[in-house]
């Protein structure tokens, strides 16, 4: 039976970059079809049939193809030979750069300790503060509002925390409604960037880089302890991934 997916995110540039490396997809057919009709007169001369003409012979050619590279890519990934369809097993450093399929609940990092810093950079702090919402929702809205990259965590039956940043421009549909997917079950297809197998604290998001957009030369002029307060950590074991496609 046909399965339908609600796609909420696709990093098209990265997806097409990967597709170009897959031999199976190296030849891409084109969409649509056309028909060419010809007729033969009594003397054997070939003539082009015109509207309303009676035809003695008809020839046609049709060209069709699958027009959805994203669906092709998803189906290809689900083959066990092409990606890790994760079911809670341990991952190793050698799994870096492999594709992985994850099913779980999407959340965001805990940001309560960074609340004052986040609100200080909101474009309209006064308006932000009178909107009736919880501190937790306000924190998340600030991230969506100010950053080009949205930090997410995936909760699933595993010892690992899975962390990745979503590009806001790759969100499908209304970007303001994207937060409706928080605490919902989703599927992520991504690439493993790094495996942390210990329980050490791992940096998952840096406000100075992502929200304040401070370049390296400026960050060097800021006291280290202040920059440290802008970094969000999660305790491992943790897997950093680059999300490619998200659907539910």
Protein Blocks (a to p, Z undefined) as FASTA:
>chain_A
ZZddddfbdcfklmmmmmmmmmklmpccdeddddddddddfkopacdddehiacfbdcdd
dddddfblklmmmmmmmpmklpccdehiacdfklgoiacddddddddddfklmmmmmmmm
pfblmlmmmpgcdfklmmmmmmmmmpmbdcdddddddfbdcdddddfklpgcjfklmmmm
gopacddddddfbdcfbfcdcdfbdfklmmnopafklmmmpcfklmmmmpccdddddddd
ddfbdcZZ
